């Protein structure tokens, strides 16, 4: 699989050379009980790290819901 830069990195002046992390990232949708607002998170199967809105730069494999 080819790793892609995140939207933040793509729109910045950071170097565009990306290496894949070899990890599986899966999307989790959470809904606020108070407001009903839904938010998307991506979780790493290897480390358990969680990031909001889009998979991190270098994510090799991503499962979208």
C-alpha positions as CSV (number, residue, x, y, z in Angstrom):
1,X,0.0,0.0,0.0
2,X,1.1,3.5,-0.7
3,X,1.1,6.0,2.2
4,X,-0.5,9.3,1.5
5,X,0.0,12.7,3.2
6,X,-2.8,14.1,5.3
7,X,-4.7,17.2,4.2
8,X,-2.7,19.3,6.7
9,X,0.7,18.1,5.4
10,X,-0.4,18.4,1.7
11,X,-1.4,22.1,2.2
12,X,1.8,23.0,4.2
13,X,5.4,23.6,3.1
14,X,6.6,20.4,4.8
15,X,8.6,17.9,2.8
16,X,6.3,15.6,0.8
17,X,8.4,12.4,1.0
18,X,6.2,10.0,3.0
19,X,7.0,6.5,4.3
20,X,4.3,4.1,5.4
21,X,4.0,3.1,9.1
22,X,3.0,-0.5,8.4
23,X,0.1,-0.1,10.8
24,X,-3.6,-0.6,10.3
25,X,-5.8,2.5,11.1
26,X,-9.5,2.1,11.5
27,X,-12.2,4.7,11.6
28,X,-14.4,5.1,14.7
29,X,-17.5,7.4,14.7
30,X,-18.5,8.9,18.1
31,X,-21.7,10.8,18.8
32,X,-22.0,13.3,21.6
33,X,-24.9,12.5,24.0
34,X,-25.3,16.1,24.8
35,X,-25.3,17.7,21.3
36,X,-25.8,14.7,19.0
37,X,-22.7,15.9,17.0
38,X,-20.9,13.1,15.3
39,X,-17.0,13.0,15.1
40,X,-14.7,10.8,13.2
41,X,-11.5,9.4,14.8
42,X,-8.8,7.1,13.4
43,X,-7.3,4.5,15.8
44,X,-4.0,2.6,15.4
45,X,-4.3,-1.1,15.9
46,X,-0.6,-1.3,16.8
47,X,-0.3,1.5,19.4
48,X,-3.9,2.5,20.2
49,X,-3.1,6.1,19.3
50,X,-6.2,8.1,18.2
51,X,-6.3,11.1,15.8
52,X,-9.3,13.2,14.8
53,X,-10.9,13.7,11.4
54,X,-8.4,12.1,9.1
55,X,-5.8,9.3,9.1
56,X,-2.3,10.6,10.0
57,X,0.3,11.2,7.3
58,X,2.1,7.9,6.6
59,X,-0.9,5.6,7.4
60,X,-0.3,2.6,5.3
61,X,-3.7,0.8,5.6
62,X,-6.9,2.5,6.5
63,X,-10.4,1.0,7.1
64,X,-13.2,3.5,6.6
65,X,-16.7,3.0,8.0
